[in-house]
Amino acid sequence: MAKEENMLLFRVEDNVGIITLNRPHKLNAISWDLASELAALLYSLRDNDEVRTILLHGNGRAFCAGGDVDFISGDSDRPMPGTSDPSRPMPRSQRKTPGGPFVDVVRQLVAVDKPVIAAIQGHAVGAGLGYSMACDRRFGDTTTKMGAVFTNIGVSPDCGVSWFLPRLVGFSNALMLVETAKVLNAEESKAIGLLDELVPEGKAFEVAFEYARLVARRASVAVDMARRLIHRSQYATLEDILDYEAAAGTMVASAFDAREGTQAFLEKRKPVFRGI
């Protein structure tokens, strides 16, 4: 099967790196090739100083309808551990890491070390739910539908859903969502904590982009370090965090924006941050 072209689009505007999942005919379902491209792009953005925040969205009627069922079923050109004929040749690396680039996208969404904002319309389910939850903030419109639908096709959660879901919606609600595969509408998603902002239909990208631009204009070294500290706090002790904060504060203090910010405060003026 020939590789699809332009499955992933990327552009930079006002220091916001805009990533577009571009398989609208498949509701932006994630194929192996698309996951590989997305993970690689996110990795490359770590060192792209032009990009200070990232906006992730999907083209068409959906954010992301999860993993491509052609691959999950084991019927695609690339074998799927567990569902494909076990006699089919499979790369050694894939036998050891069945999720391959699908799960690496989640790692890179966090490890990119910059704020990542999700603009959601339509379905964000399965892997799409996992990717959205790995983002720093989620903006959805009234068409949004979110769910951990894995058991509907007889598989268990992946793409970080088991880690993020109880942290966002609570333990009992997380159990309900993975056990029933219930799909929540926009209002339910906002009420339970999957969406941070609910906006009118067709406005998710516009509002999310404005938020991303706002964050990009701030002292980005300090913002990125603050983000890193919050992520680390999810598994660190208080004593660990006190040490991490002290180390981070020392590193950030050498940035131009730290000097500009403190000087502006003393001079009672608005700071002019340069992101360095």
C-alpha positions as CSV (number, residue, x, y, z in Angstrom):
1,M,0.0,0.0,0.0
2,A,1.4,3.4,-1.0
3,K,2.1,5.8,1.7
4,E,-0.5,8.6,1.9
5,E,0.8,12.1,1.2
6,N,0.3,15.2,3.4
7,M,-1.2,13.3,6.3
8,L,0.4,15.8,8.6
9,L,0.6,19.6,8.0
10,F,2.7,22.1,9.9
11,R,3.2,25.8,9.8
12,V,4.4,28.5,12.2
13,E,2.4,31.7,12.9
14,D,3.2,34.2,15.6
15,N,5.6,31.7,17.2
16,V,2.8,29.1,17.4
17,G,3.6,25.8,15.7
18,I,0.3,24.6,14.2
19,I,0.1,20.9,13.7
20,T,-2.8,19.6,11.6
21,L,-3.8,15.9,11.4
22,N,-4.9,15.7,7.8
23,R,-6.8,12.5,7.1
24,P,-10.3,13.9,7.1
25,H,-11.7,11.0,5.0
26,K,-10.8,8.8,8.0
27,L,-11.8,11.3,10.7
28,N,-8.0,11.7,11.3
29,A,-7.6,8.1,12.5
30,I,-4.0,7.5,13.3
31,S,-2.1,5.2,11.0
32,W,1.4,3.9,11.7
33,D,2.9,6.3,9.1
34,L,1.0,9.3,10.6
35,A,2.0,8.4,14.1
36,S,5.7,8.1,13.0
37,E,5.6,11.6,11.3
38,L,3.8,13.2,14.3
39,A,6.3,11.8,16.8
40,A,9.2,12.8,14.7
41,L,7.8,16.4,14.2
42,L,7.2,16.8,17.9
43,Y,10.8,15.6,18.7
44,S,12.2,18.1,16.2
45,L,10.3,21.0,17.8
46,R,12.2,20.7,21.1
47,D,15.0,22.6,19.6
48,N,13.1,24.9,17.3
49,D,13.3,28.3,19.1
50,E,10.9,29.9,16.7
51,V,8.2,27.8,18.1
52,R,7.2,28.8,21.6
53,T,3.8,27.0,21.8
54,I,2.2,24.3,19.8
55,L,-1.4,23.9,18.6
56,L,-2.7,20.5,17.7
57,H,-5.9,20.0,15.7
58,G,-7.6,17.9,13.1
59,N,-8.8,18.8,9.6
60,G,-12.4,18.2,8.8
61,R,-15.2,16.9,11.1
62,A,-13.1,15.4,13.8
63,F,-10.0,15.9,16.0
64,C,-9.0,12.2,15.9
65,A,-11.1,9.1,15.8
66,G,-8.4,6.9,17.4
67,G,-6.2,4.3,15.8
68,D,-6.8,3.2,12.2
69,V,-8.8,0.0,12.5
70,D,-7.2,-1.4,9.4
71,F,-3.9,-1.6,11.4
72,I,-5.4,-2.6,14.7
73,S,-7.3,-5.5,13.1
74,G,-4.0,-6.9,11.7
75,D,-5.1,-6.7,8.1
76,S,-2.8,-3.9,6.9
77,D,0.5,-4.2,5.2
78,R,2.3,-3.7,8.6
79,P,1.5,-6.6,11.0
80,M,-0.1,-5.8,14.4
81,P,1.2,-7.9,17.4
82,G,-1.6,-10.0,18.7
83,T,-4.1,-9.7,15.8
84,S,-2.0,-10.5,12.8
85,D,-1.0,-14.0,11.8
86,P,1.9,-14.8,14.1
87,S,3.9,-16.3,11.2
88,R,4.0,-12.9,9.4
89,P,7.5,-11.2,9.5
90,M,7.6,-8.3,12.0
91,P,10.4,-5.9,12.9
92,R,12.3,-6.9,16.1
93,S,11.6,-3.4,17.6
94,Q,7.9,-3.7,17.0
95,R,7.8,-7.1,18.8
96,K,9.3,-5.4,21.9
97,T,7.2,-2.3,21.6
98,P,3.8,-3.2,20.0
99,G,2.5,0.4,20.2
100,G,5.5,1.8,18.3
101,P,5.0,5.4,17.2
102,F,1.4,5.5,18.4
103,V,2.6,5.6,22.0
104,D,5.7,7.6,21.2
105,V,3.4,10.5,20.2
106,V,2.3,10.7,23.8
107,R,5.8,10.8,25.1
108,Q,6.8,13.5,22.7
109,L,3.7,15.6,23.5
110,V,5.0,15.9,27.0
111,A,8.8,15.8,26.3
112,V,8.6,18.6,23.6
113,D,9.0,20.8,26.7
114,K,6.7,23.5,25.4
115,P,3.0,24.2,26.0
116,V,0.8,22.1,23.6
117,I,-2.9,23.2,23.1
118,A,-5.6,21.0,21.6
119,A,-8.4,22.4,19.5
120,I,-11.1,19.8,19.3
121,Q,-14.2,19.4,17.1
122,G,-16.1,16.2,16.6
123,H,-14.6,13.0,17.8
124,A,-11.6,12.7,20.1
125,V,-11.8,9.1,21.0
126,G,-9.4,6.2,21.6
127,A,-5.9,7.3,20.8
128,G,-7.4,10.7,19.9
129,L,-8.5,11.0,23.5
130,G,-5.1,10.0,24.7
131,Y,-3.4,12.6,22.5
132,S,-5.8,15.3,23.6
133,M,-5.3,14.5,27.3
134,A,-1.5,14.7,26.9
135,C,-1.9,18.4,25.8
136,D,-1.7,21.2,28.3
137,R,-5.2,22.5,27.6
138,R,-8.2,21.4,25.6
139,F,-10.6,23.7,23.8
140,G,-13.6,22.0,22.3
141,D,-16.7,23.2,20.4
142,T,-20.3,22.0,20.8
143,T,-19.7,19.2,18.3
144,T,-17.1,17.5,20.5
145,K,-17.5,13.9,21.5
146,M,-14.9,12.3,23.8
147,G,-14.5,8.7,25.0
148,A,-12.2,5.8,25.9
149,V,-13.9,3.5,23.4
150,F,-11.3,0.7,23.4
151,T,-13.5,-2.1,24.8
152,N,-16.0,-1.5,22.0
153,I,-13.6,-3.3,19.7
154,G,-12.4,-5.7,22.3
155,V,-9.1,-4.0,23.2
156,S,-7.8,-2.3,26.3
157,P,-6.7,1.4,26.7
158,D,-3.4,2.6,25.3
159,C,-1.7,5.9,24.3
160,G,-1.5,7.0,28.0
161,V,-5.3,7.0,28.6
162,S,-4.9,4.9,31.8
163,W,-2.5,7.5,33.2
164,F,-4.1,10.7,32.2
165,L,-7.8,9.8,32.6
166,P,-8.0,9.4,36.4
167,R,-5.9,12.5,36.8
168,L,-8.4,14.5,34.8
169,V,-11.7,13.0,35.7
170,G,-11.1,11.1,39.0
171,F,-10.7,7.5,39.8
172,S,-14.3,6.3,39.7
173,N,-15.2,8.3,36.5
174,A,-12.1,6.9,34.8
175,L,-13.2,3.4,35.6
176,M,-16.7,4.1,34.3
177,L,-15.4,5.5,31.0
178,V,-13.0,2.6,30.3
179,E,-15.5,-0.1,31.4
180,T,-18.5,1.2,29.5
181,A,-16.7,2.9,26.6
182,K,-19.3,5.7,27.0
183,V,-18.9,8.6,24.6
184,L,-19.5,12.0,26.2
185,N,-21.0,15.0,24.4
186,A,-19.4,18.4,24.6
187,E,-21.2,19.5,27.7
188,E,-20.6,16.2,29.5
189,S,-16.9,16.4,28.5
190,K,-16.6,19.9,30.0
191,A,-18.5,18.9,33.2
192,I,-16.3,15.8,33.9
193,G,-13.0,17.6,33.2
194,L,-12.0,16.3,29.7
195,L,-12.5,19.8,28.2
196,D,-11.1,22.9,29.8
197,E,-13.0,25.4,27.5
198,L,-16.2,24.9,25.6
199,V,-16.8,27.3,22.7
200,P,-19.5,27.7,20.0
201,E,-19.4,25.3,17.0
202,G,-16.6,26.1,14.6
203,K,-14.7,28.3,17.1
204,A,-12.4,25.8,18.8
205,F,-9.4,26.5,16.5
206,E,-9.8,30.3,16.7
207,V,-10.0,30.4,20.5
208,A,-7.3,27.9,21.0
209,F,-5.0,29.7,18.6
210,E,-5.5,33.0,20.5
211,Y,-4.7,31.3,23.8
212,A,-1.6,29.7,22.2
213,R,-0.5,33.2,20.9
214,L,-1.0,34.7,24.4
215,V,1.3,32.0,26.0
216,A,3.8,32.4,23.2
217,R,4.2,36.1,24.0
218,R,5.2,35.4,27.6
219,A,8.7,34.7,29.0
220,S,8.9,31.3,27.2
221,V,12.0,30.0,29.1
222,A,10.2,30.5,32.4
223,V,6.9,29.1,31.0
224,D,8.6,26.0,29.7
225,M,10.4,25.4,33.0
226,A,7.2,26.0,34.9
227,R,5.4,23.4,32.7
228,R,8.3,20.9,33.3
229,L,7.9,21.4,37.1
230,I,4.2,20.7,37.0
231,H,4.7,17.5,35.0
232,R,7.4,16.4,37.4
233,S,5.2,17.1,40.4
234,Q,2.9,14.3,39.3
235,Y,5.3,11.6,40.5
236,A,7.8,13.5,42.8
237,T,7.7,14.2,46.5
238,L,7.4,17.7,48.0
239,E,11.1,17.5,49.0
240,D,12.0,16.6,45.4
241,I,10.0,19.5,44.0
242,L,11.5,22.0,46.4
243,D,14.9,21.0,45.1
244,Y,13.8,21.0,41.4
245,E,12.2,24.5,41.8
246,A,15.5,25.8,43.3
247,A,17.5,24.4,40.4
248,A,15.0,25.6,37.8
249,G,14.9,29.0,39.3
250,T,18.6,29.3,39.1
251,M,18.6,28.3,35.4
252,V,15.8,30.6,34.4
253,A,17.3,33.6,36.2
254,S,20.1,33.7,33.6
255,A,17.6,34.3,30.7
256,F,17.1,37.7,29.1
257,D,13.4,37.7,29.9
258,A,14.1,37.2,33.7
259,R,16.2,40.4,33.7
260,E,13.7,42.2,31.6
261,G,10.7,41.1,33.7
262,T,12.3,42.1,37.0
263,Q,13.5,45.5,35.6
264,A,10.1,46.2,34.1
265,F,8.5,45.5,37.5
266,L,10.9,48.0,39.2
267,E,10.3,50.6,36.5
268,K,6.5,50.1,36.7
269,R,6.2,49.3,33.0
270,K,5.0,46.3,30.9
271,P,7.8,43.9,30.1
272,V,8.9,43.3,26.5
273,F,9.7,39.6,26.5
274,R,11.9,38.1,23.7
275,G,11.5,34.4,24.5
276,I,15.2,34.1,25.3
